[in-house]
Amino acid sequence: MDIPYSRDLIQECGGDLGTPQIRVWVHPHTGEDDYYEVFDSFQGAEEFIKAVPNAERAPLVAFRGYEIHLYAIRRGHA
């Protein structure tokens, strides 16, 4: 079964986290590697996104080897 927009909603990230993690990816564009920050709440992640120019615009939930874009699911598209 193919889920519409699944490539944008769910992506493999490796690892086998047993506890979900809220992540925000940052792309420095200064020769540094991309990295992510981990947050305890979506509110904290959203505040970080507003404050960091090169942060992705939506937090992801990482769990059991996948990252899930919950905001895209909520909107019904990516």
C-alpha positions as CSV (number, residue, x, y, z in Angstrom):
1,M,0.0,0.0,0.0
2,D,1.4,3.4,-1.0
3,I,0.6,6.3,1.3
4,P,0.2,9.6,-0.5
5,Y,3.2,11.9,0.2
6,S,4.8,9.2,2.3
7,R,8.3,10.2,1.1
8,D,7.8,13.6,2.7
9,L,5.9,12.3,5.8
10,I,8.1,9.4,6.8
11,Q,11.8,8.8,6.2
12,E,14.3,6.3,7.5
13,C,16.8,7.8,9.9
14,G,18.6,4.8,11.3
15,G,18.8,3.8,14.9
16,D,16.2,2.0,17.0
17,L,14.9,4.6,19.5
18,G,12.5,3.0,21.9
19,T,11.3,6.4,23.1
20,P,10.2,9.0,20.6
21,Q,12.3,12.1,20.1
22,I,11.3,15.5,18.9
23,R,14.0,16.8,16.5
24,V,14.6,19.9,14.5
25,W,17.2,19.7,11.7
26,V,19.6,22.6,11.1
27,H,21.5,23.2,7.8
28,P,24.3,25.6,8.6
29,H,25.4,26.2,4.9
30,T,28.8,27.2,6.2
31,G,30.7,24.0,5.4
32,E,29.6,22.5,8.7
33,D,27.6,19.2,8.7
34,D,23.8,19.3,9.1
35,Y,22.7,18.4,12.6
36,Y,19.6,18.1,14.7
37,E,18.6,19.4,18.1
38,V,16.4,17.3,20.4
39,F,13.5,18.9,22.4
40,D,11.2,17.8,25.3
41,S,8.2,19.6,23.7
42,F,6.8,20.8,20.4
43,Q,6.7,24.3,22.0
44,G,10.4,24.3,22.6
45,A,11.0,23.0,19.1
46,E,8.8,25.8,17.6
47,E,10.6,28.5,19.6
48,F,14.0,27.1,18.3
49,I,12.7,27.2,14.7
50,K,11.7,30.8,15.0
51,A,15.1,31.8,16.5
52,V,17.4,29.8,14.2
53,P,17.4,30.9,10.5
54,N,18.8,27.7,9.0
55,A,16.5,25.4,11.0
56,E,13.9,23.3,9.1
57,R,10.4,24.8,9.4
58,A,8.9,21.8,11.2
59,P,9.9,19.5,14.0
60,L,10.0,15.7,13.3
61,V,9.3,12.8,15.6
62,A,12.0,10.1,15.5
63,F,11.0,6.6,16.6
64,R,12.2,3.1,15.8
65,G,14.4,4.1,12.9
66,Y,12.1,6.6,11.2
67,E,11.4,10.4,11.3
68,I,7.8,11.4,11.0
69,H,6.7,14.8,9.8
70,L,3.6,15.3,11.9
71,Y,2.7,18.7,10.6
72,A,2.4,17.4,7.1
73,I,0.2,14.6,8.3
74,R,-2.0,17.1,10.1
75,R,-2.3,19.3,6.9
76,G,-2.9,16.2,4.7
77,H,0.1,17.0,2.5
78,A,3.8,17.8,2.7
